[in-house]
Amino acid sequence: MKKSLALIRRAALSSQKQQVSAFRGVGATHIEPCLTQQVKVMNNIYQQSRFFSQHQIFSEAEQKQETPSATTPAYLASPNILDMVKPDMVKSDDMEEQNVYVSVQCYEDELERYEDTTDLIPNRQSITIEYDYPLSIPARKTFERPVNGFTQRQLVALICRGYKEIYEEEDGSSSITAQPMRDQDPNCSLINRCSTNGKYGIWGHEIGDLMLHTLCYNSEHDIFTIEVDS
């Protein structure tokens, strides 16, 4: 559009020069009215083109404006969905900076302490959560929307239940019995869980070692991922 405006301006100047050349030798009283009218016409064209150019730029800018953040679900950008609301609990030294820090194995003992009215993932009927620790082969589980919605309490329960199912599936499909490494190998002094060769290849930790604290959304794969301490 800037190039078009420049061409229009150049055309106006060129026309003016041609008029001067054509009327060279004629009295100034005859040339001036003609030149004035010609320049006025070209100037009007230039100004109109400039107006439409600006209008087009503004329209394109308006079309490119992003949807207000107020309409975007907060969980999409949250580093930890579980911490988007405050649980009804007193922090302990183990909780560090997280609001949620719960034993995966004993989560039922703490459920009542977590908030159960705010739907943290309001626009979905189901969610898929990926479990990758301590699994050699990651697992994905899909959970339907609870009656109360995906509240802090419901999310904690769903994630921990998923972990229990994974450990049960692993034990049921492995030819190696889960036991401390030192019991499996007399030359090893570690008490960590030995690696098993079941469906997920769990290694290093029993479910009782896991402490859930984080859930976040992965937009690239449209899944939810979790973080646990052990």
N, C-alpha and C positions, 0 to 999 in steps of 0.2 A: 504493500500500500504506500509506503514512503517513496518507493521508486516511481509509482504512478503519479504522485504529487509532484515530484521533481520534473517528470516529463511534461506535465501540464504547465508548470511554471516556465520551463524551457520553451514550450510552444508559444506561450504568451509573449515572451521576450523576442522570439524569432519573428513572430507576426509583426511586432512593433517595428523591428528593424526592416522588414520587407516593406512596410507601409512608408517608412522614411525614405527608403531607396526608390520606391515607385513614384513618390511625390517630390523627389528631389528636383529642384528648379521651379517648383510651383510656389506660389505665395503662401506664407505661413498661415494666413487666415483661412486658406482652403484645407491645409494639412491638419491643423490642430483639432477641429471637430471630429474628423475621421479617426485619427489616432486615439483621441480620448474615448470615443465610443468603443473602438476595438479593444482597448486595454480594459475598459469597464466590463465588457462581456467576458473576456478571458479571466479577469480577476474574480468575477462571480462564479465561474466554473471551478476555479481553484478553491475558493472558499467553501463551496458546496461539497466538493470532493473531500476537503479536509474535515468537514463536519461529519460526513458519512464514515470517513475513516475512523475518527474518534469514537463515533457511535458503535462501530463494529468492534473496536478494541474493547470498549466497555462491556458490550454484550458478551464477548468471548470470555472476559474476565469473570463476569457474573456466572456464566455457565460452568466455569472451572472451580467455583467456590465449593469447598468441602461441606458436607453435611455437618451441622452444628454438633459438637461433641456431646451435648446434652442428650441427643437421640442415640448415641452409640453406647452399647452395654459396657459397663465399667470393667467387667472381667476380661475383656479383650486386651486391655493394656495393663492389667494388674500383674505385678511380679509375684503375688501370692494371693490367690482367690480366697483361701481359708482365713486370711488376715483382714479381709475387707469389712468385717464386723468385729466387735469386741465381745468375747465370750464372758459369761458370768462366772469368773473365776479369779482367784488370787495368784499372781505370778510367783513361781518358785525359782530357785537358782538354776534349775535344769532348763527352764523355758527360755532363757536368754532373751532375745528380742521378739520371739515369735509369740503370737497369741495362742496358736495351736501347737502343742507338742505332746503327742499322745502315743501310748504303747499300742502297736498294731495288734498284739495278742490280747491285751486286756482293755481294749477300747470301750467295751460295754460298761465298764466301771466308771468311766468318765463322761459318757454321752450327755448326761443331764446338765453338765456344766457348759455345754456349747449352745450357742444361739440357734433358735429353730423357727424364726418367723420371717426373716429376710431371705428372699429368693436371690441367690447370688448369680445364678445363670438363668435369667428369666425368659429368654427367647428360644429355648430348646426343649424338645420332648424327650431327648435322649442324649447322652454324652459317651464318648469312648475314651477310656483312660489307658495309658500305656504304663506297664510295670517293667522296669529294666534292672532293678537292683534288689537282691543279688542274683540275677538270672543271667545265664549265658545266652539264652534265647529269649528276647523280650516277649511279653504277653500283652495282648490288648483285650480289654473287657468293656462291653457296652452296657450301660445302665439306663433303665427307663426312668422317666421323671417321677419322683415320689409325690404323694398327695400334697405334702407341704411345700413342694418345690425343692430345688437344690439348695437347701439351707446349709449353714455351717455344720450343724449336727448331722444332717442326712449325708452330706459329702464325706465326713469323717467315717460314718458307718459303712457307706458303700465301698470306699477305698479299702478299709480294713477287712471287710468281708471278702473282697476280691483277692486280697493277699492270702487269706485263709484258704480259699478255693485253690489258689495256685500251689501252695505248699501241699495240700492234700493230693492234687493231681500229680505233683512231682513224686511224692512218696509212693503213690499207687502205680507209677509207671517206671520206677527205677529198680534196677537189679542190685543196686548198692544201698545198704542200710544207712540212713542218716545217723551219724554219731560224731563225737569229737574226734578231731584228727589224731590226737595222741592215743585214742583207743583203737583206731584203725591201723596206725603205724607206731610200733614201740619206739622207733627212733625219733619220733616227733613229739615235742612237748606242748604244742599248741592245743588250746581247747576249742578253737573255732570248728564249726561244722565242716565235715569233709565234703568234697564235691560229689554230687550224685549224678547219675546219667539218665534221669527221667526226661519228661517232656520239655522242661525248661532249663535243665542243667544248673540247679541251684548250688551255690558254693559259699563258703565262708561264714554264713550266719543263719541261725535258726530264726523263726518268726518272732520269738521272744526278745531278740536283740534289736528289733526295728522300732524306731520312733518316727512317726509321721509328723511333718511340719509344713510342707509346701505343696500347693497345687497351682499350676499355671496353664495357660492356653497356648498351644503351638499352632499359629495360623497357617504355616506352610503345609502342614499335614492334617490340619483340622482335627487335632486330638488334644487331650489334656494329659500333661505329664506331672509326675510327682517327685518329691525329694524326701528321703528318709535318712536319719542318722542311725548308726549302729554301734 
